[in-house]
Amino acid sequence: MFLNAVKKRNPELIGFAAELHRAGAIPPNTFVIDRGAVRRNAERLAQKASELNLQLYFMAKQIGYDEQLISAILPAIPAAVAVDWMGAEAQIAQGVPVKHVGHLVPIPFHSIPHIMAKGQPEVWTLLDLDAAKAVSEAAQAQERTQQILLRINGGQLFPGQEGGFATDTITDIARRIASLPGLKLAGVTSYPCFTWDENNEQYIPSSNLQELLIAAERLREAGFEMKQINTPGNTSLSVLPLLAKYGATHGEPGHALTGTTPEQSLGRCEEEPAAIYVSEVSAMLPSGQALAYGGGLYARAHARSALVGGSVEELMETEAIPVAFPPAQFIDYQCSLHVPETRHLHSGDTVIMAFRFQLFVLRSYRAIVEQDDQGIWRLLSLKAPE
């Protein structure tokens, strides 16, 4: 479990977050993120990518495009990807070099000229020919040549992320796009290219990757230079060697930066766990069970337990309590704590959990903390939901 990993590898983060909550410095429904651990994870990823001759674009949606965290990532990974136009605009406003746009979510037509002019993206992913024409028109108007990636649909896309080109039509599609002024085909991409096999506890290539590699080879045979083979999906220290093995050129780490990749639940992840969720017992039930405040209970979090206590010492020294999130079709106002008969909780007690999260779609506070060279923890910022 993620909580076990944090308790073992970054226990001081738990202790400091609990102190902040007990003092009233942070409210429940707050993600507390260790800026130092994020920085070290970025440095490790950059180093390994360099050794493997790979390039990285970092994904910041999970951390809500937080300026404090992005500033810690940029020295190691100086280029970002934007999952949608809103993420592109948020990062461009910060002066972040947004090098990849249009994937996973296409850029709306009226936003294309602005994002192209202000962001100057290195590559722009296309999912259909109508978008290609719109990007071509913007490129012509700005007298620039925009490099293009074609998104390959390998049949393993997540709901809400459909779209892209089939391998058997890719050569014709590429020729039609190459005929549009202002565009230059630079390569191919898809998502996810690597997935987590929970039964065998390992990362495996997806059918998207298999089709992407076939498409890239067909395009090379047709005379197109494949400068970029971009294969996002669980990009991490464990997956980077797989990118190199399959001939990729680019990866896009996101959860690896906060140490919340799937293998962290096994306690063997190379990245440091850098994030926890702070809540509070909201009510005691007549049955002796308890509720805790939600707001950031991500449906795919896979959280199983929580540390609970009326003091930092109690929280750190007692066993974790099983937790259950509400089903995805309900609003996550609160979650349930299954309190053992031997435990007695009180409303107002601090609750600590650890799980995968996506701040850009949650209504949570975020607190950025860091430990200085003298070992003193500091609260750098606290931001309310936007």
C-alpha positions in Angstrom: 0.0 0.0 0.0 1.1 3.6 -0.6 0.6 4.4 3.0 3.1 1.7 4.1 5.6 3.1 1.6 5.4 6.6 2.9 5.5 5.4 6.5 8.7 3.4 5.8 10.5 5.8 3.4 9.3 9.3 4.3 7.8 9.1 7.8 8.8 12.7 8.7 6.4 13.9 6.0 3.6 12.2 7.8 4.7 13.6 11.2 5.0 17.2 9.9 1.7 17.0 8.1 0.0 15.8 11.2 1.6 18.6 13.2 0.3 21.1 10.7 -3.2 19.8 11.0 -3.2 19.5 14.8 -2.1 23.2 14.9 -4.8 24.3 12.5 -2.3 25.4 9.9 -3.9 23.2 7.2 -7.5 22.1 6.9 -8.8 18.6 6.1 -8.9 17.7 2.4 -5.3 18.8 1.9 -2.7 17.1 -0.2 0.7 17.7 1.5 3.6 17.4 -1.0 7.3 17.2 -0.2 9.0 19.6 -2.6 12.5 18.1 -1.8 11.4 14.6 -2.7 9.8 15.8 -6.0 13.0 17.5 -6.9 15.1 14.4 -6.2 12.7 12.3 -8.2 13.0 14.6 -11.1 16.8 14.5 -10.9 16.8 10.7 -10.8 14.5 10.5 -13.8 16.6 13.0 -15.8 19.8 11.2 -15.0 18.5 7.8 -16.0 16.9 9.2 -19.2 20.3 10.8 -20.1 22.0 7.4 -19.6 19.5 5.8 -22.0 19.6 8.7 -24.5 16.0 9.5 -23.9 14.2 12.9 -23.7 11.6 13.8 -21.1 8.6 16.1 -21.0 7.2 16.3 -17.5 3.4 16.1 -16.8 2.2 18.5 -14.0 -1.6 17.9 -14.0 -1.3 15.5 -11.0 0.2 18.3 -9.0 -2.2 20.9 -10.2 0.5 22.9 -12.1 1.8 24.1 -8.7 4.5 26.8 -9.2 6.5 25.7 -6.2 6.7 22.1 -7.5 7.3 23.0 -11.1 10.2 25.2 -10.1 11.7 22.2 -8.4 11.3 20.0 -11.5 12.4 22.4 -14.2 16.2 22.4 -13.5 16.2 18.6 -14.1 13.5 18.3 -16.7 13.2 21.6 -18.6 10.2 20.8 -20.8 6.6 20.1 -20.1 3.7 18.4 -21.7 0.1 19.6 -21.4 -2.7 17.2 -21.1 -5.3 19.7 -22.4 -5.5 23.4 -23.4 -6.2 24.5 -19.9 -3.0 22.9 -18.7 -1.1 24.4 -21.5 -2.4 27.9 -20.7 -1.7 27.5 -17.0 1.9 26.6 -17.6 2.5 29.1 -20.4 1.3 31.8 -17.9 4.0 30.7 -15.6 6.6 30.8 -18.3 7.0 27.1 -18.4 8.4 25.7 -21.7 5.4 23.6 -22.9 6.9 21.5 -25.6 4.1 19.0 -26.3 0.4 19.9 -26.7 -2.7 18.2 -28.1 -2.4 14.9 -26.3 -4.4 13.5 -24.6 -7.0 16.2 -25.3 -7.0 18.1 -28.6 -6.6 21.9 -28.5 -9.9 23.7 -29.2 -9.8 25.5 -32.6 -10.1 29.0 -31.2 -7.3 28.3 -28.7 -4.9 27.0 -31.4 -3.4 30.4 -32.5 -2.9 31.6 -28.9 -1.2 28.4 -27.7 1.0 28.2 -30.8 2.1 31.9 -30.5 2.6 32.0 -26.7 3.8 28.4 -26.1 5.9 27.8 -29.2 5.4 24.0 -28.7 8.0 21.7 -30.1 5.5 19.1 -31.2 1.7 19.1 -31.6 -0.3 15.9 -31.5 -3.1 15.4 -34.0 -6.1 13.1 -33.7 -7.9 13.9 -37.0 -7.5 15.7 -40.3 -9.8 18.6 -39.4 -7.4 19.5 -36.5 -4.5 19.2 -39.0 -6.1 21.9 -41.2 -6.7 24.2 -38.3 -3.1 23.9 -37.0 -1.8 24.4 -40.5 -3.8 27.6 -40.9 -2.4 28.9 -37.6 1.1 28.0 -38.5 0.8 29.8 -41.9 -0.6 32.9 -40.2 2.4 33.0 -37.8 4.9 32.1 -40.5 6.2 29.1 -38.7 6.6 25.4 -39.3 4.9 23.3 -36.6 6.2 19.8 -36.0 3.4 17.2 -35.8 3.0 13.9 -34.0 0.3 11.5 -35.1 -1.6 9.8 -32.3 -1.9 6.0 -33.1 -5.0 4.2 -31.9 -3.9 0.8 -30.9 -7.2 -0.3 -29.4 -6.2 0.1 -25.7 -7.3 3.7 -25.1 -9.1 4.8 -21.9 -12.7 6.0 -22.0 -12.8 9.7 -22.8 -9.5 9.5 -24.5 -10.5 7.8 -27.8 -9.3 9.1 -31.2 -6.3 8.9 -33.4 -5.3 7.1 -36.5 -5.3 3.4 -37.4 -2.0 1.8 -38.5 -3.4 0.5 -41.8 -4.2 4.0 -42.9 -1.2 5.8 -41.4 0.8 6.2 -44.6 -2.0 7.9 -46.5 -2.8 10.1 -43.5 0.8 11.2 -43.2 1.0 12.1 -46.9 -2.2 14.2 -46.6 -1.0 16.0 -43.5 2.5 16.5 -45.1 0.8 18.3 -48.0 -0.6 21.0 -45.7 1.5 24.1 -45.5 3.2 24.9 -42.2 3.2 21.4 -40.9 6.1 18.8 -40.7 5.6 15.3 -39.5 8.0 14.6 -36.7 6.8 11.3 -35.3 4.1 9.3 -33.6 2.7 8.9 -30.1 -0.1 7.0 -28.2 -1.3 6.5 -24.7 -0.9 4.4 -22.6 2.1 2.7 -24.1 3.0 0.8 -20.9 0.5 -0.5 -18.4 0.8 -2.1 -14.9 0.0 -5.8 -14.8 -1.2 -6.1 -11.2 -1.4 -9.9 -11.3 2.3 -10.3 -12.3 3.4 -7.1 -10.6 5.2 -5.6 -13.6 4.9 -3.1 -16.4 4.1 -4.5 -19.8 3.8 -3.0 -23.3 0.3 -2.2 -24.5 -1.3 -2.9 -27.9 -0.9 0.9 -28.4 2.8 0.5 -28.3 2.8 -2.4 -30.7 0.7 -0.5 -33.2 2.8 2.6 -32.8 6.0 0.7 -33.6 4.4 -0.7 -36.7 3.1 2.7 -37.8 6.6 4.2 -37.3 8.2 1.6 -39.4 5.7 2.1 -42.2 6.2 5.8 -42.1 10.0 5.3 -42.3 9.5 3.1 -45.3 7.4 5.8 -46.9 10.2 8.3 -46.6 9.2 10.1 -43.4 11.8 10.8 -40.8 10.7 9.6 -37.3 12.4 12.2 -35.1 10.2 11.4 -32.1 8.7 8.1 -30.9 6.8 9.4 -27.9 5.6 6.6 -25.6 3.9 7.9 -22.4 2.2 5.8 -19.9 3.7 5.0 -16.4 7.0 6.7 -17.4 9.2 6.0 -14.4 12.6 4.8 -13.4 11.4 1.2 -13.9 9.8 2.0 -17.3 12.6 4.1 -18.8 14.7 1.0 -19.8 11.6 -0.3 -21.6 11.4 2.9 -23.6 14.9 2.4 -24.7 14.4 -1.3 -25.4 11.5 -0.6 -27.8 13.2 2.3 -29.6 11.3 5.2 -28.0 12.9 8.7 -28.0 10.6 10.5 -25.4 8.8 9.7 -22.2 6.5 11.8 -20.0 6.8 11.2 -16.2 3.9 12.4 -14.0 3.2 10.2 -11.1 6.9 9.2 -10.9 7.6 12.8 -9.7 5.5 12.3 -6.6 6.4 8.6 -6.2 2.8 7.5 -6.7 3.4 5.0 -9.5 1.6 1.6 -9.2 4.7 -0.3 -7.9 5.0 2.0 -5.0 2.1 0.0 -3.5 4.6 -2.9 -3.3 7.2 -0.9 -1.5 9.9 -1.4 -4.2 9.5 1.8 -6.2 12.8 3.6 -6.9 11.1 7.0 -6.6 10.6 8.6 -3.2 7.0 8.8 -2.0 6.4 12.6 -1.8 2.6 13.1 -1.2 0.0 12.3 1.4 -3.6 13.3 2.0 -4.6 14.9 5.3 -8.2 14.6 6.5 -10.0 14.7 9.8 -12.7 12.6 11.5 -15.9 14.4 10.7 -18.3 12.4 12.7 -18.6 9.4 14.9 -21.5 7.0 14.1 -23.7 5.2 16.6 -22.2 1.9 15.5 -18.7 3.1 16.7 -17.5 3.6 13.1 -16.4 7.0 11.8 -16.5 9.3 8.8 -13.7 11.5 7.5 -13.8 14.5 5.3 -13.3 13.9 1.6 -13.0 16.2 -1.5 -9.9 14.6 -2.8 -10.9 11.0 -2.9 -9.8 10.1 -6.4 -11.9 7.2 -7.7 -8.8 5.2 -8.9 -6.9 5.9 -5.7 -6.9 2.3 -4.4 -6.6 3.6 -0.8 -7.1 0.8 1.7 -6.1 2.3 5.1 -5.5 5.5 7.1 -3.5 6.5 10.1 -5.7 8.2 12.7 -5.0 10.0 15.9 -5.8 12.8 18.3 -2.0 13.5 18.5 1.0 13.0 16.3 2.3 10.3 18.6 -1.0 8.3 18.6 -1.2 8.6 14.8 2.4 7.4 14.3 2.3 4.6 16.8 -1.0 2.9 16.3 -2.1 0.5 13.5 -3.7 1.9 10.3 -7.5 1.7 10.1 -9.3 0.3 7.0 -10.9 3.0 4.9 -13.6 2.8 2.2 -14.2 5.6 -0.4 -17.7 6.1 -1.7 -18.5 4.6 -5.1 -17.4 6.7 -8.1 -21.0 7.6 -9.0 -21.4 9.6 -5.7 -19.8 12.9 -4.6 -16.9 12.2 -2.3 -18.1 14.3 0.6 -16.8 11.8 3.2 -15.2 8.4 3.4 -15.8 5.6 5.9 -13.3 4.5 8.6 -13.8 0.9 9.8 -12.7 1.3 13.4 -11.7 -1.8 15.3 -13.4 -2.5 18.6 -10.1 -1.9 20.4 -9.9 1.7 19.0 -11.8 4.7 20.1 -11.7 7.8 17.8 -13.0 11.2 18.3 -14.4 13.9 15.9 -11.5 16.2 15.0 -8.8 13.5 15.0 -6.2 13.7 12.3 -6.5 11.3 9.4 -3.6 10.5 7.0 -3.9 8.6 3.8 -1.7 8.0 0.7 -2.9 7.2 -2.8 -2.7 8.2 -6.4 -4.3 11.5 -7.1 -5.0 14.1 -9.9 -5.1 17.5 -8.4 -6.3 19.2 -11.6 -9.7 17.5 -11.3 -10.1 17.5 -7.5 -11.5 20.2 -5.1 -8.7 19.9 -2.6 -6.2 22.2 -0.9 -2.5 21.6 -1.5 0.3 22.3 0.9 3.8 22.4 -0.3 6.4 21.5 2.4 10.2 21.0 2.4 12.9 20.0 4.8 16.0 22.3 4.8 19.6 21.4 5.2 19.3 21.5 9.0 16.4 19.0 8.9 13.8 21.6 9.7 10.5 21.2 7.9 8.7 24.3 6.6 5.3 25.0 5.1 6.1 26.8 1.9 2.6 27.4 0.6 -1.1 26.5 1.1 -3.4 27.0 -1.8 -7.2 26.6 -1.8 -9.1 24.7 -4.5 -9.5 26.8 -7.6 
